[in-house]
Amino acid sequence: MSETTVLDDADSSDAQGPSLAEARSFSGRRLIEFLIVLAAIIAFAAHVHALETLLVVVAIVMMIVLHEFGHYITARLSGMKVSEFFIGFGPRIWSFHVGGIEYGIKAFVVGGYVKILGMTNVEEVPPEEEPQTYREATFPRRILVSAAGSLMHFIIAIILLWVLASGIGVAVAGNGTVIAAVPAIPHVESPALKANLPVGATVVAANGVKHPNVTAFGKLVQASAGKPVHLTLSVGHKTEYRTVVPVSAARLAKADPAYKALHNEGVIGVTVESTSKTVTDSFFGGAYHSVTTFGSVAWTSVTGILDHFSPHGIATYAHEVVHPSSNPNSVRAQSRFESPIGIVYLANDAVRSGAADVLLLLFLINVFVGVFNLFPFLPLDGGHVVIAIYERIRSRKNRRYHADIMKMMPLTYAVLAIILVIGVTSLYLDIVHPIANPFR
């Protein structure tokens, strides 16, 4: 393959395409245009004071690069032939060759790929290169290469959590109560709004009970319908006093169905959460806790994804797409897939909250992407892992079995369609109904 072909998808002859010099010039122009767009993005971010948010987005892009690097380096070390390593999809912006491998950038930097020779049984490969194909590699090497992208995410996640635990510190729930939010209820003035309860205040005492935890505070309010509750609150460095009179939940349920389950118990119309304190681990203690926490979060991601694709999860998500909630606080507790726009929103929220929440966000993204990619369906990495295992089971000592990839294409197209639907609907939700700030 000529250099011109690689750069501009054209033959090197004058009759069929541009010359080598023209191809390089065209590639150069695209690179300049790309750099101009990049400079404009940086300038705009600086103008709106969002450079830190842009850095978080860049960090997420670097995760994509490291994911692909995982596939790339394990394939090279396993003796497989790699022909392309690109960041992004769509039109080629810029590329160069080193050692017979084309490295480059494409227009839409929302993913990437590494092209490894002979990934499927239908790919035609010159006989002399067959020993360097993925399909001819040993079973352990194919498993390693297929899972390497997710393994990179898991390694990054553990390192991020280690830095967070041993360097910055982790917020641990305490025994107190914080007023996290005072949501507006349509056409009703809740007791909390009437008493002007400040968001972020810590409850120092309630009717003489000092430093009540969330459970104790909830029981006190529920048992006090129609009776005054005297609160001592810590707001910043000040102490403030408020008296709030809980009302029957049935009154608020007419305006917000979320209160129906509380029947006639007392409510004041606030969201509360436990107080927290920052705890820093030792170097080795942080390493241990980062691994154990990673395991529990990874399992939560697995169950969360399975729940999303259960009949109930699909019905709930479809209802949210068709009827987005009008109360932004009702979305706070719900999880959903995020589009690139949603990720930018979350990055901005995390930056405003502090370095600890930035690291936590990057940790969670790495865990989720790593777990999601291991689900056993093509074109996800997990699909290649399952195929390798199936081929291993079907193979005999003197006969290597190769699965017929064409028989799996209908399922692959179905998975791609699902991913496309999720991408479009999550983009729609992130535009018309962004998720509430989870870092408050």
Buried (B, 14 or more C-beta within 10 A) or exposed (E): EEBBBBBBEBEBEEEEBBEEEBBBEBBEEBBEEBEEEEEEEEEEBEEEEBEBBBEBBEBBBBBBBBBBBBBBBBBBEBEBBBEBBBBBEEEBBBBEEEEEBBBBBBBEBBBBBBBBBBBBBEEEBEEEEEEBBBBBBEEEBBBBBBBBBBBBBBBBBBBBBBBBBBBBBBBEEBEBBBBBBBBBBEEBEBBBBEBEBBBEBBBBBBBEEEBBBBEBBBEBBBEBBEEEBEBBBBBEEEEBEBEBBBBBBBBBBEBBEBBEEBEEBBBBBBBBBBBEEEEEBEEEEBBEBBEEBBEEBBEBBBEBBEEBEEEEBEEBBEEBBEEEEEBBBBBBEEBBBBBBBBBBBBBBBBBBBEBBBBBBBBBBBBBBBBBBBBBEBBBBBBBBBBBBBEBBEEEEEEEEEBBEBEEBEEEBEEBEEEBEEBBEBBBBBBEEBBBBBBBB
